[in-house]
Amino acid sequence: MLSGSDTGIGHALAKHLDSLGFVVFAGVLNKDGPGAAELRRSCSQRLCVLQLDITNTTQVKEAYLTVSEKVQNAGLWGVVNNAGILGFPADGELLPMSTYRHCMEVNFFGAVEVSKTFLPLLRKSQGRLVNMSSMAGGIPLPRYAAYGASKAALSMFSGVMRQELSKWGIKVMAIHPSGFRTGIEGTAEQWDRQEKELMENLPADTRQAYGEEYLLGLRNYLLHLPSHCAPDLSPVLGSVLHALLARRPQGLYTPGKGAYAPLCIFCCFPLWFYDFF
């Protein structure tokens, strides 16, 4: 069972797993949207598209009942919590509280609810729980206070679940990809709305402290973000596949260029050196 299959990593992963012969339950935010339609068109009849807004408790329960009915006593081999949002990348002081809450609601609370709901099916099969965190969930990165905090919470949840669920043979993994072009950056319309909310909520002294030029530059940073991200998603897909199939999966995967080195520097060197780096 896979969440966030409308676009990006989730969409590519649903197609990849289907092509390998897996029975895929692809959760999508909009079952009538273009992403869901593309999955129905290009994948085999084994793939089942599920309406799944992970922040909607009713939809999570309905997805569980659908999957449970189809797998019955065999259980479910894997749950991949992939659905996530980025929010508007800006300094932590500038971000409105709604951005922090929304990131936590989707990236953390939604993933936790899906995990808790589907665990009875994983227990039956001694299966796998894979949580798609982020490089920003393992190391502090400027302009990602809301996103990074929510992903760090997800990573810690993964670690605790890895310890607690081992008694049933369930293996839990966290994926910390570096920058990949996934579509999580959102649309221009979403950027406009979030930028407007950010600017309208700024106190005058904060606006003055940062300066208009810096604030206007936030949009340019967001516009250029995709150009710094890798278009080839295969390292992430390979990590998820290993997490699902390997006899001894790793607790943490760091696919992508530059994901592992900063984590090592953060863990092994003095903090002043990491901050300078």
Secondary structure, 3 states (H helix, E strand, C coil): CECCCCCHHHHHHHHHHHHCCCCCEEEECCCCCHHHHHHHHHCCCCCEEEECCCCCHHHHHHHHHHHHHHHHHHCCCEEEECCCCCCCCECCCCCCHHHHHHHHHHHHHHHHHHHHHHHHHHHHHCCEEEEECCHHHCCCCCCEHHHHHHHHHHHHHHHHHHHHHHHHCCEEEEECCCCECCCCCCCHHHHHHHHHHHHHCCCHHHHHHHCHHHHHHHHHHHHHHHHHCECCCHHHHHHHHHHHHCCCCCCEECCCCCCHHHHHHHHHCCHHHHHHC
